[in-house]
């Protein structure tokens, strides 16, 4: 594959895998039969089916390549998607053609943080599903084009000790990130304010794995009224990131685990300067009765947290109030927010007039440091595949 010269060297820290239909069918013991996650045909559509429940593939998960006027919420078939949604080699061609040479991918069928398996009836099967997904990611998704995809794992959210063991297993395989829900209490699990998750935090700090938290992983959306357009919830998506931001900085986790790394995905960055000012003011006035840390939350942010943007001029203008070293870029391929195939144009608009050293940090350097990722895509692996 001939690489085209691009102005910006991009690493995306928020993309999404649309899993191929055979991920779990090919990797789980036959004794589980029809219980394993699989794709079925019914009523002229394709559905995921797991433990007897039928789940549609939502259209907004896979709209890359479509005109905005063709976006819809209806379930779709794989044949309605471009290959890059579910094929790692086809996606590599798509990303590299747009100057994106690194990509961190959240899951889709397991839900963005693996919550699907938290609610499984059979936890033995759920454990196998988690491990099978992680093995598939490292072997088949990342392995298809070495150097392009930054490996991110899911975990066993019903058992922190089991999850911690999986973190260590995956770290040995080369994983660099763990996806985790923005709020665990909504799943009837202990909150961030408890020590319940400490085995997981201990494992990620020991292995230097970053914890990536995507908006919407709690399942909560902010709607003014039941009859409001869902577009309102989409526009309000960054509120989820702000809630998690405040929670993580005041809950005690960064104090107990000073080297932990949290990245907030698809929440934008323009709100961060005000949030830092607000949370420090809250800390100063209420830290005594609330028994808060002796460290101002803004200092914890600059030590333990990163934020991400897609196309945001105001946030970039305020970059020095956030910290240039705390900002990363995301492409969101193949979701509705993706700028692909015009990422270079979007980044150029956001970065106009910005010093090159700062542009390099925000477009790829910070991601390389956070995820310990300085590899380049193996273009020969793409060339070896039929076009």
N, C-alpha and C positions, 0 to 999 in steps of 0.2 A: 504493500500500500504506500503510495507517495503522500508524504505529509505536506500540507500546505502551510506556508509561513503565516503566522497570526501575530497580531500586535500584542495580545495578552496571553500569558501562560496560565491556564486555569486549572484549579482543582476544585471539584464540587463536593461539598461535605453533606449534601442532602439530595440523593436520587432514590429511586424506588424500583425494586425488582418485581415484575409480574411473573410469578413462578410458573415454569412449565408444568403441564398436567401430570408429569410422571415423577416429580421430586420424591414423594413419599411412597408411591406404589412400587418404585424400583428399589427402595432402600429398607422397607420394613418387612418383618417376618410374615410369611404367607398365612400364618395362623390367625392373624387379625382380620383377614378377609375384607369384607366391605366396610369395616370400621375405619380404615385408613383414609386420610384426605385424598380425594380423587375428583376428577372432572367428569360430569355426566351430562348427557344430552336429554333435554326435556322441554316440551312446549316450544320447540323451535329455537331454543337458547341453550347456552352452556352454563352450567352451575358447578361450583365446588360443593362437594358433599363430604361430611365428616360426622361420624357417630350418629348417622341417621338424619342429620340436619342439612338442609339444602341452603346454600349461600350464594347469592349472585355476585358476579364480578362487576363492579361498578364502573360506569363509563369514564368518570373523571379521573380514575386511576391510570388511564391509558389513552390519552388524547394527543400525545406528541404527533406532530405531522398534520394535524387537522386545523382547519380554520376556526377561529373563535366562534363564529356563527354556527359551527357544527358541533360544539360541545353539548353534552347532554348527560342527564343522570341515569339514563336507562342502562340496564345490563347489556353487555356486549359479548361477542364471540371472539376467540383468538384471531379468527380470520378478519375481524374488523380493526385489528391493531396493526401497526407497523412492526416488523420483526424485532426491532431494537427494544421493544417492550419486554420481551421474554427471552431473547437470544443474545448471549453476551458478546459474541463476535460481531453480529449485526449492530449491536449497540456501540461497540468499540469504534466501528466505522463512523457511526453517527456522531459520537462525541469528539473523536479526533478531527473530523471534518469541521468542527466548530471550535477547535483549539482547546478542548477539555482533555487533559491527559492524566487525570486522576479522579476517581469517583467512589464515594462512600454510599452504599445502597441499603435502604430500609426494606424490610419484608412487606408483603402485601397480604397473602392469605393468612399468615400467622397474626396479622395486624402489626402495626408499626413497631410494637415493643414485645411481640410474642404473647399478647394477652389471650389470644385464641385458645392456647393450651392451658391457661390458668383455669378456664371454666370447663375443661374436659371432664367427662364422667370417669374415665379410666386413666388414672394418673400414671400407671405403668406405660400405657400406650402414649400418653402425652410426653413423658420423658423420652421415649424413643423418637417421637416426632421432633422434639427440640434438637436432640443429638443428630438426627438424620438431616435436618435442615442445615445445621452448622457444618456438618461434613460435606453436604452438597455445595454450600457456599464456597468453602475453601477449595474443594477439589474440582468442581465443575464450573461454577460461576467465575470465581477469581482465577482458577487454573486455566480457563480458556484463553485468557489474554494476560499473561503474567505482567505485573507492574502497573496495570491500569486500575483494577478494583481494590480498594482498601477493605480488608475483611472485617465485617461487623457481625457479631453473634447475637442470638437471643438466649434467654435463660429460663430456668424453671421457677417461675414467679410464686409458686405455691410452697417452695422449700428453699430458703436462703442458703442453707448448708449445701444442698444439692447444686444450687446455682453457683455457689462459690467454687465447687469442684469442677463444674463445667467451664467457668471462667479460666481456671488454671489449665484445664485440658486444652481449651481453645487457644490460650496464649502460647502453649507449646507448639501449636499448629501454625502460628503466625498471625492470629487475629490481633487487631489494633483497637477495636471498639466494641462496646456492649450497648445495645439499645434498651432503654428502660422507660417505664411509664412516667408521665408528668405528675401523676397523683395516684398513689396506691390505695388510699382510703376508700375511693369509690368502688373498688373491687372487694370490699370487706377484708382488706389486708391492713396490717399496721401502717401508720403514716411515716413520713420522713422524720417526724419528731420523736420517734421511738428508736431503740437500739436494735430492733428486729432485723434490719437489713445490714447490720454491721459485718456479718460474714462476707457479704457481697462487696461492701466497701473495702474491707480488708484485702480481698482477693484482687480487686481492680487496682488498688494502690501497690500491692506487692508485684503485680505483673505489668504495671504502667499501661493499663488499658483505659481509654477514655470512655466516659459514660455519656451517651448521646440521648437527648430527650426531645422528642418531636411533638409539636403541638397536636392536640387531638387524641393523644394516646390514653387519656383518661376516659374518652368517650363523651366528654362534656363539651357542649357548644353553647355559646352565649346568644340567646335569641330574646328580643324585647317582648315578643308575644308568640303564641302558638301558631298564628297565621302569618307571621313574618316570613318573607322570602328567605330561603336558605342562603342566598347570596349575602344577607346581613351577617349570618354566622361566619361565612368565609371572610368577610371584611373585618370582623372582630377577632379573627384567629390570634393575632398577637397578644390579646388579653390572656390567653392561656399561658403564653411564655412569661408574661409579667407576674402572674400568680405563682408559677413555679420558681421564678427568679427570687421573689420575696421569701418564699417558703424555704428554699435551699439555703439562703444566706442567713436566716434566723433560726433554723431548726437544730443547729449544733453539729451537723455532719462535717463541715469544713474544719471545725476545731478539733474533732476527734481524729480526722484523717486529713492532715494539712497538705498532703500531696495529691489529693483526689482531683480529678479533672472532669468538669461537666461542660457539655456543649449543648446549647439550646437551639434546636433546628426549626427553621421556617417561622420564627417568631419576629423577624425583623430586628432593627437596631435603633431606630429613631427615638424610641421611648426610653432607652437606657440612661441617658444623662439625667432626665428627671427622676427616674426610678432610683438611681444612686443617691441623688440629693434627698429624695423623700425617705429612703430607708435609713440613711445616716441620721436624719433628723428624728425619725422614730426611735432609732437605737439610743441616741443621746438622751432623749427625754424619758424613755421607758425601760432602759436596760437594767436598772436596779431592781424594780419590783418584778420584772419579767425574767430575771436571772439570765440575761443575755451575755454573750461573749464579751471579753474585754477588748476585742479587736473590732474596729468599725467595719460594717458590712461592705463598704466600698473597697476596703483593703482585701477582704476575702474574695470579692469579685475579681479583683485584679490578679489574685493568686490562683484562683480555683475555677474560673468560669470563662467560657468563650461564647460569643453570639454570632449569628449568621444573617446574611442579607442576600436577596436576589437582585432586585433592581430598585435602589433606594438612594436618591440624591441627598435628601435631608439628613439621613443617618450618616452618610459619608462626610457631609459638611461638618457634622458634630463629632467626627472621629476622635479628636484629641480629648474630648470629654469622656469618651468611652475607653480609649486606649487603642492605638493602631494595631498593637500586637494581640488584641482580643477579638478581632473581626475576621470572619472568613466568608467566602463566597459559596453560594449554592445554585445549582442548575434546576433541581426538582424534576429532572427527566424521569418518566414521561407524563407527569401530572399537568394539570391545567395552568399552573403558575410558571411553567418552564419557559425561558426565553429561547430555547433551542428551536430552530437552527440559527438564531440571531444573537447568541451569547456575546460575541465580540462587539456587536453594536450596542447592546445593553450595558455592558461593562464600560465601554468607551464613554457612554453618556454619564454614568455614575462617577467615573474617575477623571473627568475632564479637569485639567489644571492641577491634578494631584502629583506630588513629587514621585518619581519612579520608584524610589526605595519603599515608599509607603504603598504604592500600587502593588509591587511585588509581594509585600507582606500579606496584604488583604486578599489577593487573588490566588496565592498558592503557598507562600512562605510560612504563614501561621499554621496552615493545615499540615504542611510537611513536618513542622516541629511537634505539633500536638499528637499526630498519629505516627510519628517516627517513619515518615514515608517520603523517601527521596528517589524511589525507583521510577523508571520510564517505561511506558508500554512496550511490550514485545511486538513490534510491527510485523515481524516475520510470522507470528502466530495468526495474524489477521490475513496476511497474504496467502498463507497455506490453505485457508478455507475457501471453498468455492464461492463465487460471487453470485 
